[in-house]
Structures are given as structure tokens and as C-alpha cells.
Amino acid sequence: MKIIFAFMALFLMPIQAQAVTLAEDIATTIMLRGHPCGGSAVSQIQQQSDGAGNRTIRATCPNGNRYQVNVSSDGRVSVRRLN
Amino acid sequence: MAVDLAYAGCPKDAAVERMVESVDIDSDEAKPERIETGETEGLKEEPVSVAGKKPDTIQKNSSKPAELGIEQLVVRLKKTKAIGLFTKLAIRSDVFDFKEAVESYRKREEFEENSEQLRDRFNGLLLKILALLDSDPVLSKDIHLARDTIWKSLVEVKS
């Protein structure tokens, strides 16, 4: 009986969004800009930021493509392939 | 790091604020369907719903979506953990590009001719967001329900 209640409680729990990792976030951003990535998470992430507030992220997709994600100080996002 | 993390979502807008006031939660989707039987002679003309209940009763019992205002949806979109920061910024860029395209067509007085094309682009953008919200189905549903309101707020003429 306890097991039934435990299962019922599990199903009745409100569904909460799971937090995405940085690797997944960057992979999604790359794919949103129309670039192939071959998976849902990147690796070898390198982040840099300059004094003007621009941020640069370099990461490698599961398909081997390496990309640079540029986030400008006003929040504009662009992606370019490096290899 | 000088990138402001607080802007991960659409910004507040005068147009958006105006739309929040005019949001009608009781849209057509909440209204029950009527059945046309054709046998109306001798019967009282009461609206009959699919389930045979009065529409008023159904409207009282049906659960209304909690927050369908643009401002609330933007706040929820900012807060959701289903989408990461960079993805939110990318979506925000897309929304800005879309708004710029609308403004451009308006300036050239070509909006009406291109409204269908813009609507297709908007639908594509919305589809992207809904796909990203796979792990936040409640927000996804609410954005889907408010799609017409969002469209109107994006294409309305700013005074």
C-alpha cells in the first residue's frame, strides 16, 4: 500500500524544469544559430571577456566542430565556426 | 565580466505594458462549443454545450490559466531553468531582430503586404521557444495560449 502511495505522490508532484548545464546551454545556442553540433552538450569550454563587456566562449561540439559564441555588451549573440 | 545577466529575456516596453492591460484571459478558447440540433421548435432557446451543461457552469468550473499577460510571461521566461542564459540571450536577439524587421516594414509602408511572411517568422520563433521549454510544460502551454497576444504586442504601432 505504501508503495502505491509513493508512486501516486511521485506522479502528482508538480513538474519542475531541470536546470540546464553550461555545456548544454552553449550547444543549444550554437544550434539555434543554425550550426550543426551533433549532440546536446559541448566540451572544452573556454570563456573570455574584455573590458567593454563583450564575452567570447569557445567550445567543441560532439561532432568535432569548434565554435566561437560572441555575446556583445548589449546582449547580442552570434556564433561562428572556428575549424 | 561586464555582461549584465539581468537582461536574459525581453525588455520592458511601453507597448508591452499596454498589452498587459488589454490581455483577455477569457478568450474564445475558453468558451464551450454549441451543438446545432436543428430541432428548435417547442424548445427553449438555451445554449447547450457538448456535455449538456450550461456554458456558465462550465466556465465557472474550468480552471483558468494563471498568468497570460506578456509581462508575467517574460518574467517567467527569465526565471525558468529549462533554458540557459546564453540561449535566453539568443532568443532575445531573435526577438529584437523580428521587431526591427516589423519596424522596417512599417517605415516603408509594406507591413500589410508582408504581414503573412512576418507571421510565419513569428510562428517559427515561437516554435523554437516552445521546443526549448520542453522541460517546463506549464510555461510552454501558457505561451502557446498567449501567442496571439504576443503577436499583437510585437507588431502593434508605437505612438
gemmi code that builds the backbone of each chain (N, CA, C; Angstrom):
import gemmi

chains = {
    "A": [
        ("MET", (0.830, -1.220, 0.000), (0.000, 0.000, 0.000), (0.860, 1.264, 0.000)),
        ("LYS", (1.943, 1.204, 0.799), (2.849, 2.350, 0.879), (3.487, 2.628, -0.482)),
        ("ILE", (3.777, 1.541, -1.176), (4.414, 1.695, -2.492), (3.463, 2.398, -3.456)),
        ("ILE", (2.181, 2.021, -3.375), (1.175, 2.660, -4.249), (1.105, 4.155, -3.957)),
        ("PHE", (1.080, 4.490, -2.661), (1.026, 5.908, -2.287), (2.284, 6.647, -2.754)),
        ("ALA", (3.417, 5.968, -2.640), (4.677, 6.598, -3.080), (4.646, 6.885, -4.571)),
        ("PHE", (4.132, 5.936, -5.349), (4.021, 6.140, -6.802), (3.043, 7.266, -7.124)),
        ("MET", (1.911, 7.264, -6.376), (0.914, 8.322, -6.608), (1.505, 9.689, -6.308)),
        ("ALA", (2.250, 9.776, -5.206), (2.875, 11.051, -4.837), (3.868, 11.491, -5.901)),
        ("LEU", (4.571, 10.521, -6.461), (5.559, 10.825, -7.499), (4.895, 11.430, -8.732)),
        ("PHE", (3.744, 10.839, -9.106), (3.054, 11.325, -10.299), (2.321, 12.633, -10.063)),
        ("LEU", (1.913, 12.852, -8.805), (1.161, 14.074, -8.511), (2.069, 15.264, -8.227)),
        ("MET", (3.368, 15.016, -8.099), (4.293, 16.119, -7.846), (4.303, 17.064, -9.037)),
        ("PRO", (4.325, 18.380, -8.778), (4.391, 19.307, -9.909), (5.698, 19.145, -10.668)),
        ("ILE", (5.566, 19.203, -12.006), (6.756, 19.027, -12.841), (7.572, 20.319, -12.809)),
        ("GLN", (8.802, 20.208, -12.392), (9.656, 21.392, -12.358), (10.733, 21.271, -13.428)),
        ("ALA", (11.046, 22.433, -14.020), (12.064, 22.436, -15.064), (13.431, 22.129, -14.465)),
        ("GLN", (14.172, 21.256, -15.147), (15.510, 20.943, -14.679), (16.476, 21.975, -15.230)),
        ("ALA", (17.411, 22.387, -14.386), (18.379, 23.390, -14.812), (19.314, 22.804, -15.859)),
        ("VAL", (19.553, 23.584, -16.891), (20.461, 23.123, -17.939), (21.894, 23.493, -17.548)),
        ("THR", (22.833, 22.680, -17.983), (24.239, 22.958, -17.684), (24.775, 23.964, -18.698)),
        ("LEU", (25.945, 24.508, -18.399), (26.572, 25.467, -19.316), (26.869, 24.800, -20.665)),
        ("ALA", (27.318, 23.537, -20.593), (27.641, 22.804, -21.828), (26.397, 22.624, -22.704)),
        ("GLU", (25.272, 22.337, -22.074), (24.013, 22.184, -22.828), (23.543, 23.533, -23.368)),
        ("ASP", (23.699, 24.556, -22.533), (23.272, 25.903, -22.905), (24.019, 26.387, -24.148)),
        ("ILE", (25.328, 26.189, -24.150), (26.139, 26.629, -25.296), (25.790, 25.808, -26.548)),
        ("ALA", (25.612, 24.504, -26.365), (25.238, 23.655, -27.515), (23.905, 24.105, -28.111)),
        ("THR", (22.947, 24.414, -27.252), (21.629, 24.884, -27.720), (21.764, 26.206, -28.467)),
        ("THR", (22.601, 27.100, -27.936), (22.810, 28.403, -28.585), (23.410, 28.224, -29.976)),
        ("ILE", (24.389, 27.330, -30.078), (25.027, 27.061, -31.380), (23.982, 26.535, -32.372)),
        ("MET", (23.159, 25.599, -31.913), (22.151, 25.008, -32.809), (21.056, 26.013, -33.166)),
        ("LEU", (20.726, 26.900, -32.218), (19.715, 27.936, -32.505), (20.171, 28.864, -33.623)),
        ("ARG", (21.477, 29.027, -33.742), (22.014, 29.882, -34.798), (22.216, 29.113, -36.107)),
        ("GLY", (21.712, 27.881, -36.134), (21.691, 27.109, -37.376), (22.933, 26.297, -37.666)),
        ("HIS", (23.790, 26.136, -36.681), (25.015, 25.361, -36.897), (24.826, 23.926, -36.401)),
        ("PRO", (25.390, 22.954, -37.130), (25.278, 21.568, -36.654), (26.201, 21.331, -35.463)),
        ("CYS", (25.723, 20.548, -34.517), (26.534, 20.309, -33.323), (26.687, 18.803, -33.050)),
        ("GLY", (25.684, 18.039, -33.411), (25.799, 16.588, -33.249), (25.569, 16.085, -31.848)),
        ("GLY", (25.026, 16.895, -31.000), (24.740, 16.453, -29.632), (24.198, 17.589, -28.804)),
        ("SER", (23.823, 17.296, -27.581), (23.159, 18.314, -26.753), (24.105, 19.005, -25.781)),
        ("ALA", (25.384, 18.616, -25.765), (26.328, 19.269, -24.839), (27.699, 19.406, -25.498)),
        ("VAL", (28.329, 20.552, -25.255), (29.665, 20.788, -25.819), (30.730, 20.441, -24.771)),
        ("SER", (31.982, 20.449, -25.224), (33.092, 20.204, -24.298), (34.186, 21.238, -24.549)),
        ("GLN", (35.246, 21.168, -23.804), (36.402, 22.082, -23.933), (35.956, 23.556, -24.000)),
        ("ILE", (35.259, 23.967, -22.987), (34.722, 25.340, -22.975), (35.794, 26.311, -22.474)),
        ("GLN", (36.001, 27.362, -23.249), (36.926, 28.433, -22.832), (36.164, 29.752, -22.868)),
        ("GLN", (36.213, 30.481, -21.805), (35.479, 31.748, -21.746), (36.446, 32.908, -21.579)),
        ("GLN", (36.159, 33.974, -22.279), (36.961, 35.202, -22.161), (36.012, 36.394, -22.157)),
        ("SER", (36.416, 37.438, -21.473), (35.626, 38.670, -21.574), (36.578, 39.855, -21.589)),
        ("ASP", (36.205, 40.861, -22.367), (37.061, 42.051, -22.433), (36.498, 43.157, -21.536)),
        ("GLY", (37.213, 44.233, -21.489), (36.817, 45.333, -20.611), (35.541, 46.027, -21.038)),
        ("ALA", (35.184, 45.889, -22.317), (33.985, 46.566, -22.829), (32.699, 45.786, -22.546)),
        ("GLY", (32.829, 44.616, -21.941), (31.639, 43.840, -21.611), (31.272, 42.787, -22.634)),
        ("ASN", (32.122, 42.606, -23.634), (31.874, 41.550, -24.630), (32.436, 40.232, -24.099)),
        ("ARG", (31.702, 39.183, -24.343), (32.138, 37.882, -23.863), (32.326, 36.918, -25.044)),
        ("THR", (33.353, 36.126, -24.976), (33.635, 35.150, -26.022), (33.740, 33.768, -25.389)),
        ("ILE", (33.013, 32.820, -25.974), (33.064, 31.439, -25.484), (33.462, 30.546, -26.646)),
        ("ARG", (34.457, 29.731, -26.423), (34.856, 28.753, -27.444), (34.551, 27.370, -26.902)),
        ("ALA", (33.947, 26.560, -27.752), (33.563, 25.219, -27.292), (33.566, 24.253, -28.469)),
        ("THR", (33.731, 22.975, -28.135), (33.763, 21.929, -29.169), (32.502, 21.075, -29.074)),
        ("CYS", (31.867, 20.892, -30.222), (30.644, 20.086, -30.283), (30.993, 18.598, -30.364)),
        ("PRO", (30.050, 17.716, -30.057), (30.305, 16.271, -30.167), (30.698, 15.831, -31.588)),
        ("ASN", (30.295, 16.593, -32.610), (30.671, 16.216, -33.987), (32.076, 16.707, -34.363)),
        ("GLY", (32.773, 17.328, -33.445), (34.149, 17.768, -33.678), (34.280, 19.218, -34.097)),
        ("ASN", (33.176, 19.842, -34.445), (33.227, 21.254, -34.853), (33.483, 22.141, -33.626)),
        ("ARG", (34.387, 23.094, -33.816), (34.657, 24.041, -32.730), (34.052, 25.399, -33.112)),
        ("TYR", (33.366, 25.983, -32.167), (32.645, 27.236, -32.444), (33.055, 28.323, -31.461)),
        ("GLN", (32.860, 29.543, -31.919), (33.039, 30.697, -31.034), (31.697, 31.415, -30.897)),
        ("VAL", (31.244, 31.532, -29.667), (29.990, 32.246, -29.390), (30.358, 33.626, -28.860)),
        ("ASN", (29.905, 34.640, -29.563), (30.186, 36.018, -29.135), (28.930, 36.638, -28.528)),
        ("VAL", (29.078, 37.134, -27.317), (27.973, 37.842, -26.665), (28.424, 39.283, -26.470)),
        ("SER", (27.786, 40.191, -27.189), (28.194, 41.595, -27.095), (27.693, 42.205, -25.791)),
        ("SER", (28.185, 43.380, -25.511), (27.826, 44.028, -24.240), (26.329, 44.343, -24.154)),
        ("ASP", (25.679, 44.473, -25.314), (24.231, 44.727, -25.285), (23.422, 43.430, -25.383)),
        ("GLY", (24.102, 42.295, -25.283), (23.400, 41.010, -25.204), (23.133, 40.334, -26.535)),
        ("ARG", (23.687, 40.859, -27.600), (23.509, 40.215, -28.916), (24.406, 38.985, -29.012)),
        ("VAL", (23.843, 37.907, -29.553), (24.575, 36.647, -29.625), (24.840, 36.277, -31.082)),
        ("SER", (26.096, 35.953, -31.383), (26.433, 35.444, -32.720), (27.383, 34.256, -32.555)),
        ("VAL", (27.337, 33.373, -33.551), (28.148, 32.158, -33.488), (28.939, 32.031, -34.791)),
        ("ARG", (30.211, 31.668, -34.684), (30.976, 31.385, -35.903), (31.826, 30.139, -35.686)),
        ("ARG", (31.991, 29.430, -36.793), (32.756, 28.183, -36.709), (34.249, 28.487, -36.787)),
        ("LEU", (35.035, 27.773, -35.999), (36.472, 28.029, -35.960), (37.278, 27.050, -36.809)),
        ("ASN", (36.839, 25.827, -36.956), (37.646, 24.850, -37.722), (36.931, 24.394, -38.999)),
    ],
    "B": [
        ("MET", (33.747, 40.592, -15.726), (32.626, 40.262, -16.613), (31.603, 41.377, -16.553)),
        ("ALA", (31.461, 42.077, -17.641), (30.567, 43.235, -17.630), (29.218, 42.954, -18.260)),
        ("VAL", (29.003, 41.732, -18.738), (27.707, 41.419, -19.360), (26.637, 41.385, -18.282)),
        ("ASP", (25.586, 42.144, -18.455), (24.511, 42.224, -17.466), (23.642, 40.983, -17.573)),
        ("LEU", (23.627, 40.212, -16.519), (22.871, 38.963, -16.562), (21.376, 39.197, -16.421)),
        ("ALA", (21.003, 40.379, -15.979), (19.579, 40.631, -15.722), (18.755, 40.762, -16.985)),
        ("TYR", (19.434, 40.906, -18.115), (18.646, 41.142, -19.329), (18.342, 39.876, -20.093)),
        ("ALA", (18.437, 38.752, -19.460), (18.175, 37.487, -20.163), (16.696, 37.308, -20.397)),
        ("GLY", (16.138, 38.041, -21.289), (14.719, 37.973, -21.636), (14.362, 39.242, -22.351)),
        ("CYS", (13.118, 39.376, -22.705), (12.711, 40.574, -23.422), (12.630, 41.747, -22.462)),
        ("PRO", (12.989, 42.912, -22.891), (12.940, 44.053, -22.003), (11.517, 44.575, -21.824)),
        ("LYS", (11.377, 45.408, -20.793), (10.079, 46.051, -20.598), (9.894, 47.063, -21.708)),
        ("ASP", (8.705, 47.211, -22.097), (8.415, 48.047, -23.237), (7.125, 48.772, -22.939)),
        ("ALA", (6.985, 49.968, -23.416), (5.716, 50.679, -23.212), (4.589, 49.940, -23.919)),
        ("ALA", (4.910, 49.434, -25.110), (3.902, 48.697, -25.880), (3.487, 47.432, -25.158)),
        ("VAL", (4.472, 46.771, -24.570), (4.185, 45.527, -23.843), (3.304, 45.830, -22.647)),
        ("GLU", (3.632, 46.916, -21.937), (2.839, 47.273, -20.765), (1.388, 47.568, -21.133)),
        ("ARG", (1.221, 48.213, -22.306), (-0.154, 48.493, -22.741), (-0.885, 47.193, -23.031)),
        ("MET", (-0.157, 46.241, -23.602), (-0.796, 44.978, -23.959), (-1.194, 44.183, -22.724)),
        ("VAL", (-0.413, 44.315, -21.658), (-0.718, 43.586, -20.426), (-2.095, 43.966, -19.915)),
        ("GLU", (-2.420, 45.254, -20.041), (-3.721, 45.718, -19.578), (-4.863, 45.189, -20.435)),
        ("SER", (-4.579, 44.950, -21.692), (-5.658, 44.542, -22.590), (-5.744, 43.037, -22.795)),
        ("VAL", (-4.967, 42.281, -22.012), (-4.999, 40.827, -22.169), (-6.335, 40.291, -21.670)),
        ("ASP", (-6.974, 39.498, -22.504), (-8.256, 38.915, -22.142), (-8.079, 37.417, -21.958)),
        ("ILE", (-8.087, 36.989, -20.716), (-7.895, 35.570, -20.432), (-9.081, 34.766, -20.940)),
        ("ASP", (-10.275, 35.325, -20.836), (-11.472, 34.609, -21.289), (-11.593, 34.707, -22.804)),
        ("SER", (-10.666, 34.121, -23.485), (-10.682, 34.173, -24.940), (-11.669, 33.158, -25.488)),
        ("ASP", (-11.732, 33.078, -26.801), (-12.670, 32.158, -27.438), (-12.410, 30.709, -27.069)),
        ("GLU", (-11.152, 30.407, -26.741), (-10.822, 29.023, -26.434), (-11.497, 28.535, -25.161)),
        ("ALA", (-11.841, 29.467, -24.269), (-12.472, 29.086, -23.012), (-13.974, 28.880, -23.163)),
        ("LYS", (-14.509, 29.335, -24.305), (-15.947, 29.240, -24.490), (-16.336, 27.851, -24.995)),
        ("PRO", (-17.402, 27.277, -24.438), (-17.815, 25.947, -24.865), (-18.470, 25.974, -26.237)),
        ("GLU", (-18.377, 24.858, -26.913), (-18.995, 24.760, -28.230), (-20.498, 24.573, -28.092)),
        ("ARG", (-21.230, 25.034, -29.098), (-22.664, 24.810, -29.119), (-22.984, 23.744, -30.146)),
        ("ILE", (-24.037, 23.002, -29.849), (-24.468, 21.982, -30.802), (-25.723, 22.474, -31.495)),
        ("GLU", (-25.680, 22.504, -32.806), (-26.849, 22.911, -33.586), (-27.648, 21.653, -33.919)),
        ("THR", (-28.758, 21.443, -33.268), (-29.547, 20.236, -33.495), (-30.546, 20.405, -34.620)),
        ("GLY", (-30.981, 21.625, -34.831), (-31.969, 21.859, -35.867), (-33.386, 21.660, -35.368)),
        ("GLU", (-33.579, 21.029, -34.223), (-34.924, 20.821, -33.682), (-35.188, 21.845, -32.599)),
        ("THR", (-35.524, 23.036, -33.012), (-35.692, 24.113, -32.048), (-37.146, 24.414, -31.758)),
        ("GLU", (-38.065, 23.822, -32.523), (-39.477, 24.136, -32.312), (-39.956, 23.561, -30.993)),
        ("GLY", (-40.595, 24.415, -30.215), (-41.132, 23.968, -28.943), (-40.092, 23.839, -27.852)),
        ("LEU", (-38.921, 24.173, -28.153), (-37.871, 24.093, -27.128), (-37.439, 25.487, -26.727)),
        ("LYS", (-36.975, 25.604, -25.488), (-36.440, 26.887, -25.044), (-35.088, 27.103, -25.694)),
        ("GLU", (-34.838, 28.342, -26.025), (-33.568, 28.644, -26.697), (-32.463, 28.862, -25.684)),
        ("GLU", (-32.077, 27.788, -25.059), (-30.958, 27.864, -24.129), (-29.729, 27.291, -24.794)),
        ("PRO", (-28.596, 27.942, -24.651), (-27.378, 27.379, -25.233), (-26.998, 26.067, -24.550)),
        ("VAL", (-26.733, 25.075, -25.355), (-26.396, 23.760, -24.821), (-24.956, 23.446, -25.209)),
        ("SER", (-24.208, 23.025, -24.246), (-22.811, 22.717, -24.530), (-22.669, 21.257, -24.928)),
        ("VAL", (-21.467, 20.858, -25.215), (-21.190, 19.488, -25.644), (-21.571, 18.494, -24.561)),
        ("ALA", (-21.245, 18.834, -23.326), (-21.512, 17.908, -22.222), (-22.932, 18.013, -21.701)),
        ("GLY", (-23.733, 18.874, -22.308), (-25.102, 19.021, -21.879), (-25.267, 19.935, -20.686)),
        ("LYS", (-24.226, 20.647, -20.319), (-24.299, 21.584, -19.204), (-24.385, 22.996, -19.734)),
        ("LYS", (-24.881, 23.879, -18.878), (-24.939, 25.280, -19.290), (-23.528, 25.831, -19.392)),
        ("PRO", (-23.267, 26.663, -20.394), (-21.927, 27.225, -20.569), (-21.421, 27.967, -19.336)),
        ("ASP", (-22.333, 28.664, -18.627), (-21.905, 29.410, -17.437), (-21.289, 28.475, -16.408)),
        ("THR", (-21.950, 27.312, -16.228), (-21.481, 26.347, -15.247), (-20.084, 25.862, -15.614)),
        ("ILE", (-19.906, 25.625, -16.906), (-18.608, 25.110, -17.366), (-17.527, 26.161, -17.167)),
        ("GLN", (-17.852, 27.416, -17.479), (-16.852, 28.467, -17.336), (-16.431, 28.657, -15.891)),
        ("LYS", (-17.393, 28.462, -14.967), (-17.029, 28.619, -13.564), (-16.136, 27.477, -13.123)),
        ("ASN", (-16.430, 26.267, -13.615), (-15.687, 25.100, -13.162), (-14.312, 24.969, -13.822)),
        ("SER", (-14.196, 25.460, -15.052), (-12.919, 25.265, -15.753), (-11.828, 26.104, -15.103)),
        ("SER", (-10.642, 25.530, -15.026), (-9.528, 26.240, -14.417), (-8.915, 27.178, -15.440)),
        ("LYS", (-8.818, 28.441, -15.071), (-8.258, 29.435, -15.988), (-6.746, 29.431, -15.868)),
        ("PRO", (-6.044, 29.717, -16.961), (-4.601, 29.844, -16.851), (-4.243, 31.002, -15.932)),
        ("ALA", (-3.270, 30.800, -15.093), (-2.977, 31.772, -14.045), (-2.437, 33.099, -14.601)),
        ("GLU", (-1.395, 33.036, -15.407), (-0.745, 34.261, -15.853), (-0.518, 34.216, -17.359)),
        ("LEU", (-1.307, 35.005, -18.091), (-1.128, 35.026, -19.531), (-0.755, 36.416, -20.025)),
        ("GLY", (-0.470, 37.330, -19.099), (-0.034, 38.657, -19.509), (1.391, 38.585, -20.027)),
        ("ILE", (1.692, 39.464, -20.969), (3.021, 39.452, -21.586), (4.109, 39.637, -20.539)),
        ("GLU", (3.880, 40.610, -19.661), (4.905, 40.929, -18.662), (5.196, 39.724, -17.769)),
        ("GLN", (4.126, 39.066, -17.333), (4.303, 37.889, -16.477), (5.007, 36.762, -17.228)),
        ("LEU", (4.640, 36.597, -18.493), (5.278, 35.540, -19.290), (6.765, 35.818, -19.469)),
        ("VAL", (7.106, 37.087, -19.678), (8.522, 37.453, -19.836), (9.286, 37.169, -18.549)),
        ("VAL", (8.669, 37.527, -17.416), (9.307, 37.260, -16.117), (9.497, 35.761, -15.917)),
        ("ARG", (8.472, 34.992, -16.253), (8.570, 33.537, -16.101), (9.607, 32.943, -17.048)),
        ("LEU", (9.690, 33.525, -18.242), (10.692, 33.065, -19.211), (12.109, 33.371, -18.704)),
        ("LYS", (12.254, 34.515, -18.054), (13.557, 34.870, -17.482), (13.931, 33.919, -16.356)),
        ("LYS", (12.922, 33.542, -15.573), (13.189, 32.738, -14.381), (13.325, 31.244, -14.657)),
        ("THR", (12.767, 30.785, -15.760), (12.731, 29.333, -15.979), (14.139, 28.735, -16.060)),
        ("LYS", (14.256, 27.552, -15.502), (15.545, 26.861, -15.529), (15.648, 25.933, -16.744)),
        ("ALA", (14.584, 25.871, -17.505), (14.577, 24.988, -18.676), (15.474, 25.518, -19.798)),
        ("ILE", (15.739, 26.829, -19.776), (16.573, 27.461, -20.809), (17.758, 28.130, -20.122)),
        ("GLY", (18.940, 27.938, -20.683), (20.145, 28.544, -20.126), (20.282, 30.012, -20.506)),
        ("LEU", (21.232, 30.673, -19.867), (21.421, 32.115, -20.053), (21.744, 32.487, -21.508)),
        ("PHE", (22.684, 31.764, -22.113), (23.092, 32.117, -23.483), (21.957, 31.861, -24.475)),
        ("THR", (21.183, 30.815, -24.208), (20.035, 30.531, -25.075), (18.994, 31.639, -24.936)),
        ("LYS", (18.801, 32.107, -23.708), (17.845, 33.207, -23.496), (18.314, 34.460, -24.228)),
        ("LEU", (19.613, 34.713, -24.179), (20.147, 35.885, -24.890), (19.965, 35.737, -26.399)),
        ("ALA", (20.158, 34.512, -26.899), (19.983, 34.264, -28.339), (18.527, 34.493, -28.745)),
        ("ILE", (17.602, 34.022, -27.916), (16.168, 34.244, -28.199), (15.863, 35.735, -28.179)),
        ("ARG", (16.433, 36.421, -27.196), (16.213, 37.866, -27.073), (16.708, 38.579, -28.330)),
        ("SER", (17.876, 38.167, -28.830), (18.398, 38.746, -30.074), (17.435, 38.511, -31.227)),
        ("ASP", (16.887, 37.296, -31.288), (15.931, 36.966, -32.359), (14.682, 37.839, -32.273)),
        ("VAL", (14.208, 38.062, -31.036), (13.013, 38.898, -30.844), (13.313, 40.332, -31.294)),
        ("PHE", (14.506, 40.828, -30.943), (14.901, 42.184, -31.359), (14.983, 42.278, -32.886)),
        ("ASP", (15.563, 41.253, -33.508), (15.655, 41.235, -34.981), (14.262, 41.258, -35.605)),
        ("PHE", (13.361, 40.488, -35.005), (11.989, 40.437, -35.517), (11.324, 41.812, -35.394)),
        ("LYS", (11.521, 42.453, -34.237), (10.913, 43.767, -34.030), (11.495, 44.796, -34.994)),
        ("GLU", (12.784, 44.680, -35.256), (13.429, 45.584, -36.216), (12.858, 45.389, -37.624)),
        ("ALA", (12.614, 44.110, -37.964), (12.021, 43.815, -39.276), (10.626, 44.422, -39.385)),
        ("VAL", (9.847, 44.308, -38.315), (8.491, 44.884, -38.300), (8.567, 46.401, -38.474)),
        ("GLU", (9.467, 47.029, -37.718), (9.634, 48.489, -37.799), (10.048, 48.910, -39.212)),
        ("SER", (10.957, 48.111, -39.793), (11.442, 48.410, -41.140), (10.298, 48.376, -42.159)),
        ("TYR", (9.466, 47.339, -42.061), (8.315, 47.237, -42.980), (7.321, 48.376, -42.747)),
        ("ARG", (7.175, 48.749, -41.485), (6.236, 49.837, -41.186), (6.720, 51.157, -41.786)),
        ("LYS", (8.023, 51.401, -41.653), (8.579, 52.653, -42.192), (8.384, 52.730, -43.704)),
        ("ARG", (8.545, 51.584, -44.358), (8.407, 51.556, -45.827), (6.948, 51.344, -46.264)),
        ("GLU", (6.064, 51.293, -45.267), (4.626, 51.082, -45.508), (4.370, 49.806, -46.305)),
        ("GLU", (5.120, 48.777, -45.951), (4.959, 47.485, -46.630), (4.524, 46.402, -45.648)),
        ("PHE", (4.050, 46.847, -44.490), (3.726, 45.863, -43.456), (2.578, 44.948, -43.868)),
        ("GLU", (1.521, 45.554, -44.392), (0.332, 44.764, -44.743), (0.651, 43.692, -45.781)),
        ("GLU", (1.503, 44.062, -46.757), (1.856, 43.096, -47.808), (2.698, 41.949, -47.264)),
        ("ASN", (3.489, 42.256, -46.228), (4.416, 41.250, -45.707), (3.984, 40.661, -44.366)),
        ("SER", (2.760, 40.972, -43.956), (2.326, 40.518, -42.632), (2.275, 38.987, -42.537)),
        ("GLU", (1.929, 38.347, -43.663), (1.856, 36.882, -43.647), (3.259, 36.275, -43.458)),
        ("GLN", (4.207, 36.860, -44.154), (5.591, 36.400, -44.043), (6.123, 36.626, -42.616)),
        ("LEU", (5.772, 37.790, -42.060), (6.191, 38.089, -40.689), (5.533, 37.146, -39.694)),
        ("ARG", (4.267, 36.799, -39.961), (3.569, 35.884, -39.062), (4.229, 34.497, -39.100)),
        ("ASP", (4.661, 34.088, -40.282), (5.358, 32.806, -40.407), (6.666, 32.830, -39.608)),
        ("ARG", (7.367, 33.949, -39.725), (8.629, 34.093, -38.989), (8.367, 34.076, -37.481)),
        ("PHE", (7.308, 34.761, -37.075), (6.920, 34.773, -35.660), (6.574, 33.365, -35.187)),
        ("ASN", (5.823, 32.636, -35.999), (5.454, 31.266, -35.624), (6.693, 30.385, -35.465)),
        ("GLY", (7.662, 30.584, -36.340), (8.914, 29.829, -36.247), (9.666, 30.138, -34.965)),
        ("LEU", (9.692, 31.425, -34.631), (10.367, 31.858, -33.403), (9.666, 31.281, -32.169)),
        ("LEU", (8.341, 31.327, -32.219), (7.562, 30.796, -31.096), (7.766, 29.284, -30.959)),
        ("LEU", (7.835, 28.619, -32.095), (8.048, 27.167, -32.091), (9.398, 26.815, -31.466)),
        ("LYS", (10.401, 27.618, -31.785), (11.724, 27.422, -31.182), (11.638, 27.515, -29.661)),
        ("ILE", (10.958, 28.565, -29.191), (10.847, 28.788, -27.747), (10.091, 27.639, -27.094)),
        ("LEU", (9.007, 27.214, -27.730), (8.208, 26.116, -27.161), (9.015, 24.826, -27.124)),
        ("ALA", (9.830, 24.608, -28.146), (10.669, 23.404, -28.164), (11.708, 23.455, -27.045)),
        ("LEU", (12.227, 24.654, -26.802), (13.223, 24.800, -25.736), (12.613, 24.613, -24.358)),
        ("LEU", (11.326, 24.876, -24.255), (10.644, 24.766, -22.962), (10.077, 23.360, -22.742)),
        ("ASP", (10.710, 22.395, -23.314), (10.246, 21.018, -23.203), (10.147, 20.550, -21.752)),
        ("SER", (11.068, 21.016, -20.919), (11.039, 20.586, -19.520), (10.285, 21.574, -18.617)),
        ("ASP", (9.631, 22.563, -19.204), (8.751, 23.464, -18.437), (7.403, 23.529, -19.169)),
        ("PRO", (6.645, 22.424, -19.133), (5.421, 22.355, -19.951), (4.352, 23.376, -19.573)),
        ("VAL", (4.336, 23.811, -18.315), (3.310, 24.776, -17.892), (3.535, 26.122, -18.590)),
        ("LEU", (4.776, 26.577, -18.552), (5.107, 27.844, -19.222), (4.917, 27.720, -20.733)),
        ("SER", (5.313, 26.564, -21.262), (5.159, 26.308, -22.692), (3.690, 26.432, -23.109)),
        ("LYS", (2.823, 25.836, -22.309), (1.379, 25.876, -22.608), (0.845, 27.306, -22.537)),
        ("ASP", (1.277, 28.040, -21.493), (0.786, 29.407, -21.320), (1.254, 30.316, -22.465)),
        ("ILE", (2.493, 30.123, -22.920), (2.990, 30.920, -24.052), (2.194, 30.569, -25.308)),
        ("HIS", (1.907, 29.280, -25.468), (1.122, 28.854, -26.632), (-0.277, 29.489, -26.606)),
        ("LEU", (-0.884, 29.537, -25.416), (-2.225, 30.132, -25.293), (-2.204, 31.638, -25.553)),
        ("ALA", (-1.078, 32.263, -25.221), (-0.994, 33.727, -25.362), (-0.351, 34.149, -26.682)),
        ("ARG", (-0.248, 33.225, -27.646), (0.501, 33.528, -28.868), (-0.065, 34.722, -29.641)),
        ("ASP", (-1.394, 34.834, -29.675), (-1.987, 35.953, -30.420), (-1.711, 37.286, -29.727)),
        ("THR", (-1.757, 37.264, -28.407), (-1.457, 38.482, -27.649), (-0.005, 38.897, -27.857)),
        ("ILE", (0.890, 37.920, -27.866), (2.318, 38.208, -28.077), (2.521, 38.797, -29.478)),
        ("TRP", (1.867, 38.184, -30.460), (1.952, 38.676, -31.843), (1.498, 40.131, -31.922)),
        ("LYS", (0.338, 40.414, -31.300), (-0.201, 41.782, -31.350), (0.756, 42.766, -30.684)),
        ("SER", (1.330, 42.358, -29.567), (2.234, 43.266, -28.848), (3.502, 43.547, -29.641)),
        ("LEU", (3.922, 42.581, -30.442), (5.145, 42.774, -31.229), (4.917, 43.612, -32.478)),
        ("VAL", (3.731, 43.528, -33.060), (3.508, 44.220, -34.342), (2.688, 45.503, -34.210)),
        ("GLU", (2.245, 45.808, -32.987), (1.400, 46.982, -32.853), (2.201, 48.267, -33.123)),
        ("VAL", (1.486, 49.267, -33.566), (2.130, 50.552, -33.893), (2.414, 51.294, -32.603)),
        ("LYS", (3.675, 51.732, -32.483), (4.055, 52.502, -31.300), (3.779, 53.971, -31.539)),
        ("SER", (3.186, 54.609, -30.548), (2.857, 56.037, -30.687), (4.056, 56.898, -30.321)),
    ],
}
model = gemmi.Model(1)
for chain_id, residues in chains.items():
    chain = gemmi.Chain(chain_id)
    for i, (resn, *xyz) in enumerate(residues, 1):
        res = gemmi.Residue()
        res.name, res.seqid = resn, gemmi.SeqId(i, " ")
        for name, pos in zip(("N", "CA", "C"), xyz):
            atom = gemmi.Atom()
            atom.name, atom.element = name, gemmi.Element(name[0])
            atom.pos, atom.b_iso = gemmi.Position(*pos), 0.0
            res.add_atom(atom)
        chain.add_residue(res)
    model.add_chain(chain)
structure = gemmi.Structure()
structure.add_model(model)
structure.setup_entities()
